[in-house]
Amino acid sequence: MSETTTTPHDAAAVIEEALRQDTLCGAFQVTAAANADRPALRVFGSDTELTWREFADRVRSIATGLAALGIDAGDTVGLMLDSRPEFHLADTAVLHLGALPFSIYNSNPAEKIVPLLANSDARILIAEPHYVPALVEAAKENPRVERIIVVGDEAAPGQLTLDELEALPAPDGFDFEASWRAVAPDSLAMLIYTSGTTGEPKGAEWNHRSLMTNLRGHHQLLPVSPCGRMISYLPMAHLAERFFTHYGTLVFGLTVTSLPDAKQLHAAIAEVRPTRFFGVPRIYEKLADLVRNVA
């Protein structure tokens, strides 16, 4: 199959091949190789766009940097990021190490983050600059946190920017290919701190097997359009958003447009023309009100 001329028919076959994989890592590798020159990650209102080849290259470099910091299978990495390509890059890189990513709700103050760090045993945190102060404060109560990676141009002493992380040399003996191939179906792939539990949020554990099974079932019931498009605008600490526009992207080869400002959702829908759209009921109510007002 040509990497530069993937057709919807070819893409449908690639989806089936990706769904046959045992792990999200294996599915991603199939998807990225077959869709190398198609757009994978975009940002609404920006020229930022990564192809699937660039997506895969960045996953490798971020995973290598995390390995250089000592992250290995079974370790936990916390993410506090807005809707942006770096979430997909970082989360997928963590998966390829056999490590465990989880997202922190962006509205959480430091005191709400403290129990999440303690429960998850997070060693590394990846965040945007405006979330770093809350994480620094929360990390004072959790000595297991070793480093904060900043998705920005500058980092304070003891921190690293994402660019600096990606520039770290591979540690002795690190083999990226062997690392992701060693990830097993029963390896944990996600912690989700749901607000639907009593008391402090509990970390619900999902492994690769369960996520791949759900993705197969999703495709069987509601087949995903080859070369499809989605908009990512809800928090990635939200299970449904993470499932559809992150895990779904890795398997279905979607082009995901990140929307940092959800108030621009109507404009983003008009531009992206998503082949699949997810929203909670209140989102549809707001979109309907907007259509009625325009009419």
C-alpha positions, 0 to 999 in steps of 0.5 A: 500500500502506498503511504501517499495515496491511501484511499477510503477503501485502503483505509477501511482495510487498515482499520480492520488490521488495526482492530486486530492488534492486541494493544493500542500501541500495535494499533497505532503503529499499523495506523501511522505506517499506513497513513503516513502522509495524511493529517493526524493532528490539527489545531483550529484557527492555526496552521499547526498540523502533524501528519501521521508520520510526524505523529509517530516520530514525536511519539518515539522522541517523547518516549525516548526522553521519558525513558531517559528520565527513568520512566519504565513499564508500570510507572505513572505519568500525569497530564494536565493539558488543554485540547492540543496535539501535545496531549495525543503525543504525550499520552501515546508516548507513555503507552509505548513505554508500558507506562500508565497515563492519566489526566487531571481536570484542568479546573482542579486547584492544588488541593484537589490534585494532591490526592490524585498524585498520591493515589496514582503514584505519579513520577512525572507530570506534563503540563502547560505553563498556566497549570504548573503553579498548581502542580508545583504546590500539589507536588510538595505533598507528594515526594514521589513526583520527580519532574514537571515537563512544561509544554512551552518555551521556558521551564523553571529550574528542575523542570524541562520543556517538552522540546528539551525532553525530546532532545534527551539521548536514549538511555543505554539499552533502550529499544523503542521497538522492543518497548512497545512490543513488550506491552501486553493486552493486560497492561494498564493503559489508563487511569480515569478519575471519575467524578461519579464516585463517592468521596474522593475520585477513585482511579478506575483502571483500564487495560489495553485489552478492554479498550481494544475490545470496546473499540471493536464493539464500537466499530461493529455497532457504528462503523467509523468512516475511513479517513474520518474527522473529529473535533476534540474540545472536551477535557481529556480527563473526561472518559468519553472524550478520551475514548472517541478522539484519542483512542479512536484516533489511534485505531481509526486513523482519524484526523483530529482538530483540537479546539482550545476554546470550546466557545468556537465549537460552532465555527469549528464544526463549519470548518472541519465538517466532522464525520463523527461528533460527540457531545454531552446533552447541554452541548447539543442544546447550545448548538440548537439555540445558536441555529435557531437564533441564526435562523 
